[in-house]
Amino acid sequence: MEFLSSVVLSGFLYDMLKHGVSVTSDTIKTKLKDWEIDEVVAPALSEEISKLNLTDELSESAIDKRINQAPNLVELINSIKKDQTVTNIIQSHSGNGDNIGRDKITN
């Protein structure tokens, strides 16, 4: 199972800051939609990020360095796992032809 890394988080934060998006628990949950972030972790993550005093003038690597210097934040991001939701599509098919579910043009 893949865990969230400071590099991934710094990339998201960099994009948010460059586009003027404020860093809140809701925007973090939206940006990290492929990760399992619950209702308790998101506000804590937002609070720890706000303590970093990030600006849009920082590079991704500078943001990454600040993240790695905050032990509480590192602990939080290490607890966030990649969403492992799997979608299974089961199709039953019998007869001639294929399983394309739309109108077909025949010549």
MOHU-V447763 format. One line per field, one symbol per residue. ss: DSSP state (~ for helix, > for strand, _ for the rest). psi: psi as a letter, one per 40 degrees, with the letter a starting at -180 (. if undefined). A space follows every 10 residues. Layout:
ss->???
psi->???
This chain:
ss->__>__~~~~~ ~~~~~~~~__ ____~~~~~~ ~___>>____ ~~~~~~~~~~ _________~ ~~~~~~~~__ ~~~~~~~~__ >>________ __________ _______
psi->hhihiddddd ddddddddef higidddddd dfdeighaed dddddddddd eefiieeiid dddddddeeg dddddddeeh ihhfhhhhhh hhhiaiaafh fiiihi.
